[in-house]
Amino acid sequence: MRELKHIHYYERLLEEANNELVRKAKDDGGVAVGYTCYYIPEALLNVDKAFSVRLRAPNTGSLDISAYYMTSFICGYSRAIVERAFEGGYNFLDAYFASDTCQQMNRVVENIHELNLIDNPRFTHEIIDAPLKVSAHGVKFYCEQIQARFMKTLEGLGCDVSDEAIRKAVAEHNKMCAIFEEISELRKAENPIITPREFHILCLVSYACPTRLILPYLEETLADLRTREPDEKNNWRARIVVVGSELDDYAFSEIMEVARANVVADRYCFGAVPGRQQIVLTDDEDALTQVCRQYLETSQCPRFMSTEKVQERTETVRKLVEEFRADGVVYEQAKFCDFWGYERVLQSNIFANELGIPCLCIDREYVVRGSGQLATRMQAFMESLEIKKIQKGAKSNG
């Protein structure tokens, strides 16, 4: 296939958290708001002149400093964020909004605050206590915290946080989501015109760059995709759904491609499900409540341990397998991620033994580039899926 428009520019943008578009937004008077979790409603962080940046630590090397303060038994993503903060990589932030999603991310917030790691005179941080259940009371509690801790902070930084401003931000957010919804449909083809690596890169830049500045580029990329022709030969060995924890290293998708595993859908942090679906607002309720309710109801975080949420997560992945005609599921977990450690064991057992859907479990480091072990396991999984296809074909012919 011909080269995808802007793909090299997107790669350059992903080389650093304080990328070219972030700097441009700051130069234009924007308020940079960092966040790390789906519990923080992205759409609300883009009101008026505020813009969201989902924090990453690209090109991470040694984690010695963060290991000293946090121990080496903390997930690599958490340690990488603290390490990059020590290096001054987040000094552009005006605010950092967090949730006590897990104790490891709490440690990130504590270290950034206690050690004064953000060298910005107007930097401020806020953290909310996210509900563990979806209920009318939970939504009310969630809304009140976001209003008091996030929206008030943005207002103090000179941003318009009115209902009108929120609806405008949601409309812009929906434009971006509409692009990903259309691209996701393209992934359903037998021989898709977009590769797993390309889709992963598009997702990452949509999170890591100011929405209003990356949107025109994504629109041009979508227009290019509409006229793109697939390769004559379909070289993919199997169709895969990837599920799991925070994954902002697109080298993971490169490893999948080398194994000729076609990732047709993803349900991981920094992925498209959830996060890249439009938010429908009505006029009979304030926008803040509607946005918060959507984020809380659609969250697939394993922090939710109620029976209905566990079943919902199973059904979400099962539907993705069915809708995208996947041959198997890969459950990836950042090493030392407690919640996904439990989730991976539970769900892999359900898919493999109850639903009869082949499943591979992966325990990985934050940086996966150059991981020979990961590549070997992917290759072996692809071979097992091919053997299953052969055996299934033999039975049907017999």
C-alpha positions in Angstrom: 0.0 0.0 0.0 1.1 3.6 -0.6 2.4 5.5 2.4 -0.3 6.9 4.7 -0.5 10.7 4.6 1.2 12.4 7.6 2.3 9.1 9.2 5.9 10.3 9.5 4.8 13.6 11.0 2.7 11.7 13.6 5.8 9.6 14.5 7.7 12.7 15.1 5.0 14.1 17.3 5.1 10.9 19.4 8.8 11.3 20.1 8.2 13.6 23.1 5.3 14.6 25.3 6.0 18.3 24.7 5.7 17.9 21.0 5.4 20.5 18.2 1.6 20.9 18.5 1.6 21.1 22.3 4.2 23.9 22.0 2.1 25.7 19.4 -1.0 25.5 21.6 1.0 26.9 24.5 2.3 29.7 22.4 -1.3 30.5 21.5 -2.1 31.0 25.2 -3.5 27.5 25.8 -3.7 25.8 29.2 -2.0 22.3 29.1 -3.8 19.7 31.2 -2.0 16.4 31.7 -3.9 13.2 32.6 -3.3 9.5 32.6 -6.7 7.7 32.8 -10.1 7.2 31.2 -11.6 8.1 34.6 -10.6 11.7 33.7 -13.2 12.9 31.1 -11.0 13.9 28.2 -13.7 16.0 26.5 -14.0 18.2 29.6 -10.3 19.0 29.6 -10.6 20.8 26.2 -13.0 23.5 27.2 -12.2 27.0 25.9 -8.4 27.5 25.7 -7.6 24.4 27.8 -6.2 21.3 26.0 -5.6 17.8 27.2 -2.4 15.7 26.9 -2.6 12.1 27.9 0.8 11.6 29.5 3.4 9.3 27.9 7.1 8.8 28.4 8.5 8.1 24.9 12.1 6.9 24.5 12.2 5.8 28.1 15.6 4.4 29.1 16.8 3.9 32.7 14.1 4.0 35.5 16.7 4.1 38.3 15.5 7.3 39.9 11.8 6.4 39.9 12.7 2.9 41.2 14.5 4.6 44.1 11.4 6.5 45.1 8.8 4.0 44.1 10.6 0.6 44.2 10.9 -1.7 41.1 7.7 -3.5 41.9 5.6 -0.7 40.4 4.2 -0.8 36.9 6.6 0.5 34.3 4.2 3.2 33.1 3.9 4.7 36.6 7.7 4.7 37.0 8.3 6.1 33.5 6.0 9.1 34.2 7.8 9.9 37.4 11.2 9.4 35.7 10.2 11.8 32.9 9.0 14.3 35.4 12.4 14.2 37.1 13.9 14.9 33.7 11.8 18.0 33.2 9.7 16.5 30.5 6.4 17.8 31.8 7.3 21.3 32.8 5.0 22.5 30.1 2.0 21.4 32.1 -0.2 23.9 33.8 -2.3 21.3 35.5 -2.3 17.5 36.1 -5.6 15.9 36.8 -5.6 12.4 38.3 -7.9 9.8 39.8 -7.1 7.3 42.6 -7.6 4.6 40.0 -4.9 2.4 41.6 -2.3 2.8 44.3 0.5 2.9 41.8 -0.9 6.0 40.1 -1.5 7.5 43.5 2.3 7.2 44.1 2.9 9.1 40.8 0.8 12.0 42.1 2.4 11.9 45.5 5.9 12.0 44.1 5.2 14.8 41.6 3.6 16.9 44.4 6.0 16.2 47.3 9.2 16.5 45.2 7.9 19.5 43.2 8.9 17.9 39.9 7.0 20.3 37.6 8.9 23.5 37.2 6.1 25.8 36.2 5.0 28.6 38.6 1.3 28.2 37.9 1.3 24.4 37.9 -1.4 22.8 39.9 -2.7 19.3 40.4 -6.0 17.7 41.5 -7.1 14.2 42.2 -10.6 12.7 42.5 -11.9 9.6 44.3 -13.5 7.7 41.4 -16.6 5.6 42.2 -16.4 1.8 42.2 -19.9 1.3 41.0 -22.1 2.9 38.3 -25.3 4.2 40.1 -27.3 7.4 40.3 -25.4 8.2 43.6 -22.0 7.3 41.9 -22.7 9.6 39.0 -23.7 12.4 41.3 -20.6 11.9 43.4 -18.4 11.7 40.3 -19.9 14.9 38.8 -19.5 16.9 42.1 -15.8 16.0 42.3 -15.1 16.8 38.7 -16.9 20.1 39.1 -15.2 21.1 42.3 -11.7 19.8 41.5 -11.3 20.0 37.8 -13.7 22.6 36.3 -13.0 25.1 39.2 -9.3 24.7 38.6 -9.7 25.3 34.9 -11.8 28.3 35.7 -9.1 29.6 38.0 -6.6 29.2 35.1 -8.8 31.6 33.0 -10.9 29.0 31.1 -14.6 29.3 30.3 -16.2 26.2 31.9 -19.8 27.1 31.1 -22.4 24.6 29.8 -22.0 26.3 26.3 -18.2 25.9 26.5 -18.5 22.2 27.4 -20.9 21.5 24.6 -18.5 23.2 22.1 -15.7 21.0 23.4 -17.8 17.9 23.1 -18.7 18.8 19.5 -15.0 19.0 18.7 -14.3 15.8 20.5 -17.1 14.1 18.5 -15.5 15.2 15.2 -12.4 13.4 16.1 -14.3 10.3 17.3 -16.3 10.2 14.1 -12.9 9.9 12.2 -12.0 6.9 14.3 -15.4 5.3 14.0 -15.1 5.4 10.2 -11.5 4.1 10.3 -12.6 1.3 12.6 -15.2 0.3 10.0 -12.4 0.0 7.5 -10.7 -2.5 9.8 -13.5 -5.0 9.3 -12.5 -5.7 5.7 -10.9 -9.0 5.0 -7.8 -7.2 3.7 -7.9 -3.8 5.5 -6.4 -0.6 4.0 -4.9 0.4 7.3 -2.3 -1.6 9.3 -2.3 -2.2 13.1 0.8 0.0 13.5 -0.8 2.9 11.6 -4.0 2.7 13.6 -2.1 2.6 16.8 -0.1 5.7 15.8 -3.3 7.6 14.9 -4.9 6.7 18.2 -1.8 7.9 20.2 -1.5 11.2 18.5 -5.2 11.9 19.0 -4.5 11.5 22.8 -1.1 13.1 22.9 -1.9 16.3 20.9 -4.3 19.2 21.3 -7.6 18.1 19.6 -8.2 21.3 17.7 -4.7 21.2 16.2 -4.4 17.5 15.4 -8.0 17.3 14.0 -7.2 18.8 10.5 -4.3 16.4 10.0 -6.5 13.4 11.0 -9.2 14.6 8.6 -6.6 14.6 5.7 -5.4 11.2 6.7 -9.0 9.9 6.6 -9.5 11.4 3.2 -6.4 9.6 2.0 -7.6 6.3 3.4 -10.9 6.6 1.5 -8.9 6.4 -1.8 -6.2 3.9 -0.6 -6.1 0.5 -2.2 -5.1 -2.6 -0.2 -2.2 -4.8 -1.1 -3.1 -7.3 -3.8 -2.2 -10.3 -1.6 -3.7 -10.7 1.9 -0.6 -11.7 3.9 -2.3 -11.7 7.4 -2.3 -15.0 9.2 -5.1 -14.2 11.7 -7.4 -11.5 12.9 -6.8 -10.4 16.5 -8.4 -8.3 19.2 -5.9 -6.8 21.7 -7.2 -6.1 25.2 -5.4 -4.8 28.3 -3.7 -2.1 30.2 -2.0 1.1 29.2 -0.2 0.6 25.9 1.4 3.7 24.4 4.3 2.0 22.6 3.3 1.4 19.0 6.2 -1.0 18.7 3.7 -3.6 20.2 1.7 -3.3 17.0 4.9 -3.5 14.9 5.7 -6.8 16.6 2.1 -8.0 15.9 2.6 -7.1 12.2 5.9 -8.9 12.0 4.1 -12.0 13.2 1.4 -11.2 10.5 -1.2 -10.8 13.2 -3.9 -8.3 12.0 -5.1 -6.3 15.0 -8.6 -5.4 13.9 -9.9 -4.0 17.2 -8.4 -2.9 20.5 -9.7 -2.5 24.0 -6.7 -1.1 25.9 -5.9 2.2 27.6 -4.8 4.6 24.8 -6.9 2.6 22.4 -10.2 3.2 20.5 -12.6 1.3 22.8 -13.6 3.0 24.9 -12.5 6.6 24.2 -13.1 7.2 20.6 -16.9 6.9 20.5 -19.1 10.0 20.2 -20.8 11.6 23.1 -24.5 12.3 22.4 -25.8 15.3 24.4 -29.4 16.3 24.9 -30.9 19.7 25.9 -32.9 18.4 28.9 -29.8 18.0 31.2 -26.6 19.9 31.8 -23.6 18.8 29.6 -21.3 18.1 32.5 -23.6 15.5 34.0 -24.1 13.8 30.6 -20.4 13.7 29.8 -19.5 12.3 33.3 -22.2 9.7 33.1 -21.0 8.5 29.7 -17.4 8.1 30.9 -18.4 6.3 34.0 -20.9 4.0 32.2 -18.6 3.1 29.3 -15.4 2.7 31.4 -14.0 -0.8 31.0 -11.4 -0.5 33.7 -11.0 -3.7 35.8 -11.0 -1.4 38.9 -14.8 -1.9 38.6 -15.2 -5.3 40.4 -19.0 -5.5 40.6 -20.5 -8.6 38.9 -22.3 -6.6 36.2 -19.1 -4.7 35.2 -17.1 -7.9 35.0 -19.8 -9.4 32.8 -19.9 -6.3 30.8 -16.2 -6.4 30.1 -16.5 -10.0 28.9 -19.4 -9.1 26.7 -17.6 -6.1 25.2 -14.6 -8.2 24.1 -16.8 -11.0 22.9 -18.8 -8.6 20.7 -15.6 -7.1 19.3 -14.4 -10.7 18.4 -17.8 -11.3 16.7 -18.1 -7.9 15.0 -14.6 -7.8 13.6 -14.5 -11.6 12.9 -11.4 -12.1 15.0 -9.7 -15.5 15.3 -8.3 -14.9 18.8 -7.7 -12.4 21.6 -4.5 -11.2 23.1 -4.7 -10.0 26.7 -1.7 -7.8 27.5 -0.8 -6.6 30.9 1.8 -4.1 32.1 4.0 -5.9 34.5 3.0 -5.3 38.2 -0.4 -4.0 37.2 -2.6 -5.4 39.9 -6.0 -4.9 38.4 -5.1 -6.2 35.0 -3.3 -9.1 36.6 -6.6 -10.3 38.0 -8.6 -9.4 34.9 -6.2 -11.2 32.6 -6.4 -14.5 34.5 -10.2 -14.4 34.8 -11.0 -13.3 31.3 -8.5 -15.6 29.5 -10.0 -18.5 31.3 -13.5 -17.4 30.3 -12.6 -16.9 26.7 -10.5 -20.1 26.2 -12.5 -22.5 28.3 -16.1 -21.2 28.3 -16.4 -19.3 25.0 -14.0 -21.4 23.0 -12.1 -18.3 21.7 -8.3 -18.8 21.6 -6.5 -16.4 24.0 -2.9 -15.4 24.6 -1.8 -13.7 27.8 1.2 -11.4 27.9 3.0 -9.8 30.8 5.1 -7.0 29.4 7.4 -4.2 30.3 6.4 -0.5 29.6 8.9 -0.4 26.6 8.3 -3.4 24.3 10.5 -2.4 21.4 13.1 -5.1 20.7 11.4 -7.7 22.9 12.5 -11.0 21.4 10.4 -12.9 23.9 7.2 -11.0 23.0 7.9 -11.6 19.3 8.4 -15.3 19.8 5.2 -15.7 21.8 3.3 -13.8 19.0 4.7 -16.1 16.4 3.8 -19.2 18.4 0.2 -17.9 18.9 -0.2 -17.3 15.2 1.0 -20.8 14.4 -1.5 -22.3 16.9 -4.3 -20.3 15.3 -3.3 -21.6 11.9 -3.3 -25.2 13.2 -6.8 -24.6 14.6 -8.0 -23.4 11.2 -6.5 -26.4 9.5 -8.1 -28.8 12.0 -11.5 -27.0 11.7 -11.3 -27.2 7.9 -10.5 -30.9 8.0 -13.5 -31.6 10.3 -15.9 -29.7 8.0 -14.6 -31.5 4.9 -14.8 -34.9 6.7 
